[in-house]
Amino acid sequence: MTSNDYAAAPGPRETAMPTTPAEVTIRPMRPGDADRVLAIYQMGLDTGDASFEVTAPSWDAFDASRLPLHRYVAVAAHAAAEGDATLGWVAATAVSDRRCYTGVVEHSLYIAPQARGRGIGRALLTAFIASTEAAGIWTIQTGIFPENTASLRLHHSSGFRTVGIRTRLARHHDRWRDVVLLERRSTIAGST
């Protein structure tokens, strides 16, 4: 599977989604967002409850590993044109290069600390789900540390279900960590 397999259907354009806070615009991620996206990523990693990773990658590595179609940022509406007020982002990776898994992606969602609790995560996830539905993605999966209760609540309220807990999946900061595996099955794509 290549990233072109996902490019058949366009995602939502720059817009205020129905669930988007009034002061926030959700738009496709652009290369000019790189510095802020990676800074938000690093802030999330610094919490110790976002990922096994401890350092955000370079933009080239981030760009090469994420599918080009399903990348969105939330920006403060007054600064949407400048792109300098990025509040969060969501992006997807392919779970496999096997053709039978072309409709399965894994996503990451990160919100700047000062923007948490304002509905921005929900707005990004809503745009992301709409994009994947339009592209024929039938399963979105993610892994979340059990301690990240806000993310678990957001995902459960957005149609994700817990598949299971991957016990002691890997070491992180010198301790074993569990990961809650969640998935969202499309009611549109892959339903027949």
URPE-V346643 format. One record per residue. N is the residue number from 1. RES is the residue in one small letter. PHI is phi in whole degrees, 0 to 359 (none if undefined). OMEGA is omega in degrees with one decimal (999 if undefined). BURIAL is 1 if it has 24 or more other C-alpha atoms within 12 Angstrom, else 0. Layout:
n res phi omega burial
N RES PHI OMEGA BURIAL
N RES PHI OMEGA BURIAL
This chain:
n res phi omega burial
1 m none 176.6 0
2 t 242 178.4 0
3 s 297 177.6 1
4 n 293 177.4 0
5 d 299 -177.5 1
6 y 261 -172.9 1
7 a 269 -175.1 0
8 a 291 -175.8 0
9 a 239 179.9 0
10 p 286 175.0 0
11 g 268 179.8 1
12 p 297 176.0 1
13 r 278 176.5 0
14 e 300 -173.1 1
15 t 195 167.4 1
16 a 264 179.6 1
17 m 291 -179.6 1
18 p 305 -179.0 0
19 t 259 -177.8 0
20 t 275 173.8 1
21 p 304 -174.0 1
22 a 303 -176.0 0
23 e 271 -174.8 1
24 v 236 173.8 1
25 t 244 174.2 1
26 i 259 179.0 1
27 r 216 176.2 1
28 p 300 177.0 1
29 m 292 179.3 1
30 r 239 176.4 1
31 p 304 178.3 0
32 g 294 178.0 0
33 d 276 -169.8 1
34 a 309 -175.0 1
35 d 300 -177.5 0
36 r 289 177.9 1
37 v 301 -178.8 1
38 l 291 177.0 1
39 a 294 177.9 1
40 i 296 176.8 1
41 y 303 -178.7 1
42 q 297 178.0 1
43 m 300 177.0 1
44 g 295 179.2 1
45 l 298 -178.6 1
46 d 295 177.5 0
47 t 291 -177.9 0
48 g 83 -178.5 1
49 d 236 -177.5 1
50 a 251 -172.7 1
51 s 194 171.2 1
52 f 288 177.2 1
53 e 295 176.8 0
54 v 241 179.6 0
55 t 226 176.8 0
56 a 296 -179.4 1
57 p 284 170.5 0
58 s 291 178.0 0
59 w 298 179.8 0
60 d 301 179.4 0
61 a 291 177.7 0
62 f 300 -177.3 1
63 d 298 -178.5 1
64 a 289 -174.6 0
65 s 266 -178.7 0
66 r 258 176.1 1
67 l 294 -175.0 1
68 p 290 -172.7 1
69 l 281 -169.7 1
70 h 255 179.2 1
71 r 235 -179.6 1
72 y 224 172.4 1
73 v 235 170.7 1
74 a 254 179.3 1
75 v 234 174.6 1
76 a 299 -172.7 1
77 a 305 -179.1 1
78 h 293 -178.3 0
79 a 245 -175.2 0
80 a 302 -178.3 1
81 a 293 -178.7 0
82 e 281 179.5 0
83 g 73 -175.8 1
84 d 260 -178.9 0
85 a 237 -179.8 1
86 t 292 -176.4 1
87 l 253 -179.6 1
88 g 181 -179.5 1
89 w 207 173.9 1
90 v 219 178.8 1
91 a 205 -176.3 1
92 a 235 170.6 1
93 t 237 173.6 1
94 a 287 177.9 1
95 v 273 -178.5 1
96 s 198 173.7 0
97 d 266 176.4 0
98 r 287 -175.8 0
99 r 303 -178.4 0
100 c 296 -179.9 0
101 y 254 -178.4 0
102 t 298 179.8 1
103 g 260 -179.2 1
104 v 234 178.2 1
105 v 230 172.2 1
106 e 242 -177.7 1
107 h 239 173.6 1
108 s 232 -178.8 1
109 l 221 -178.4 1
110 y 228 179.7 1
111 i 237 176.7 1
112 a 300 -176.6 1
113 p 308 -177.3 0
114 q 287 -177.6 0
115 a 254 -177.4 1
116 r 290 177.7 0
117 g 80 -177.4 0
118 r 247 179.7 1
119 g 88 -177.6 1
120 i 288 176.6 1
121 g 300 178.8 1
122 r 297 179.7 1
123 a 296 177.8 1
124 l 295 -179.5 1
125 l 295 177.1 1
126 t 297 177.9 1
127 a 296 -179.9 1
128 f 297 179.3 1
129 i 298 177.7 1
130 a 299 179.5 1
131 s 295 -179.1 1
132 t 291 177.3 1
133 e 300 -179.1 1
134 a 297 -178.3 1
135 a 269 178.6 1
136 g 83 176.5 1
137 i 287 -177.7 1
138 w 258 177.5 1
139 t 220 170.6 1
140 i 248 177.2 1
141 q 235 176.7 1
142 t 202 174.4 1
143 g 240 -176.1 1
144 i 228 174.6 1
145 f 297 -179.3 1
146 p 302 -179.5 1
147 e 289 -178.4 0
148 n 273 -173.0 0
149 t 295 179.1 0
150 a 296 179.1 0
151 s 293 177.5 1
152 l 299 178.2 1
153 r 299 179.8 0
154 l 302 -177.6 1
155 h 293 178.5 1
156 h 299 -179.4 1
157 s 286 179.1 0
158 s 256 174.4 1
159 g 95 176.1 0
160 f 276 175.4 1
161 r 237 176.4 1
162 t 284 177.2 1
163 v 273 -179.9 0
164 g 173 177.5 0
165 i 245 176.8 0
166 r 271 -172.2 0
167 t 286 177.6 0
168 r 47 -175.0 0
169 l 295 -179.2 0
170 a 199 177.8 0
171 r 270 -178.9 0
172 h 215 -176.2 0
173 h 50 174.6 0
174 d 65 173.1 0
175 r 217 177.6 0
176 w 287 -179.9 0
177 r 235 171.2 1
178 d 273 176.6 1
179 v 224 175.1 1
180 v 274 178.8 1
181 l 267 179.5 1
182 l 239 174.0 1
183 e 214 173.1 1
184 r 234 176.4 1
185 r 267 177.7 1
186 s 292 172.1 1
187 t 268 -179.3 0
188 i 251 -177.6 0
189 a 280 176.3 0
190 g 69 -177.4 0
191 s 267 178.5 0
192 t 243 999 0
